[in-house]
Amino acid sequence: MNPAMPMIDDHQILAARPAKNQVSPELPYAFLNETEYSAAGILTDVSTIFLTNRECPFHCLMCDLWKNTTEETLKPGLIPHQIEHALYRLPPASQIKLYNSGNFFDPKAIPQQDLPAIAELTRHFERVIVENHPLLCNQTCTEFQQMIAGQLEVALGLETIHEEVLKSLNKKMTLDDFARAVEFLQSHAISVRAFILLKPPFMEEQAGVEWAIKSAEYAFSLGVECCSLIPTRSGNGLLEQLQEREQFSPPQLASIETTLAACLNLKRGRVFMDLWDLEQQYQTESNLHARLQRLRQMNLTQKVPEMR
């Protein structure tokens, strides 16, 4: 694989995209209940709602979340309506994730006048988890923490601490920006989790594993409570182009297994591997069902089971 890291800008990323999906501003594009190992060390039911809203202004090279977004800011009231729609159809849960394909505290995505209504809708949850760009962590975060009844947790995309690769991802963020965001949130008693990419573009297989582990170590050193590892996947247009140039390939399933085990063995905080769509991506792998079940068990127990 060619290790050269070209600087790819917004124009090139946007030009490579396929079409967006059709979404309704009145409905979340998905919602589900899942089980997660909580900060208290117990299995907890989590309602996860994928909100439909305006696209994120940061056009990260690896992102495919824009596929389920709108071109314009939604009218006030529509985001609370989406949350209400999902909660009415979901079973009870202790925690809630409000993921919006971008930044919860971007007023062009989530109108600020909707925050009190969102706080009211989530009053029964002990923890409210949202996602946000490190550069958009500001006073609105602290105001929302004061509005809600439970604990606010903000998920930040760290991606990688390999500074050259991070720069190439067009995230428009430095490691110092990330550290400042974590410090700001923690100073206001807001919990933080980090998203970390496993094998982003411009990395060889073993380097992808090593840098993901280093990135988790770095996040925990800042006081991040939880790391969510995401195997980098194609599907946004630009990554397919890089794949053709041999500058990107998805991580091997063995790398996914190795990275999760190594990060759990750090014993610095909770670690989850994103298992979305792995059945499709790795369907030719041997013993796939058993291997995926082992990964699920690791997510739920935060322990590495002995190999039989």
QUIDA-V903475 format. One record per pair of residues at least 24 apart in sequence whose ideal C-beta (glycine too) atoms are under 6 Angstrom apart, sorted by the first residue. I is the first residue (numbers start at 1). J is the second residue. If there is no record, write none. Layout:
BEGIN
i;j
I;J
I;J
END
This chain:
BEGIN
i;j
1;204
1;246
2;246
2;247
5;164
5;168
5;202
8;61
10;59
13;59
13;61
13;238
16;237
16;238
16;241
17;237
18;237
20;67
21;67
21;68
23;52
23;68
25;52
25;70
25;74
25;78
28;52
28;82
28;86
29;68
31;86
33;90
33;91
33;93
37;300
37;302
44;94
44;95
45;93
45;94
46;93
46;95
46;97
47;90
47;93
47;96
48;97
49;86
49;98
50;99
51;82
51;100
53;100
53;109
54;108
54;109
56;102
56;103
58;133
58;172
60;169
60;170
60;171
61;169
61;170
61;238
62;232
64;235
64;236
65;101
68;101
69;101
73;108
76;111
76;113
76;114
79;110
79;114
80;114
80;117
80;118
83;121
94;126
95;125
95;127
96;122
96;125
96;128
97;129
98;130
99;131
103;132
103;133
103;136
104;130
104;132
105;132
105;136
105;140
105;141
106;136
115;144
119;147
119;148
122;148
123;149
125;150
126;150
127;151
127;153
128;152
129;153
130;154
131;155
134;173
134;177
134;178
134;181
135;177
137;181
137;184
137;185
142;188
145;190
152;190
153;191
154;185
154;190
154;192
155;193
156;181
156;194
157;195
158;194
158;196
158;215
158;219
159;197
160;197
160;200
160;211
160;215
161;214
161;215
161;218
162;211
165;200
165;202
168;202
179;222
182;222
186;223
191;225
192;224
193;226
194;219
194;224
194;227
195;228
195;230
196;227
196;229
197;230
197;232
198;229
198;231
198;251
198;259
199;232
199;251
200;232
201;242
201;247
201;248
202;247
208;251
209;255
209;258
209;259
212;259
213;262
213;263
216;263
220;268
220;269
225;269
226;269
226;270
227;271
228;272
229;273
230;274
231;256
253;282
253;285
260;298
261;304
264;304
272;299
END
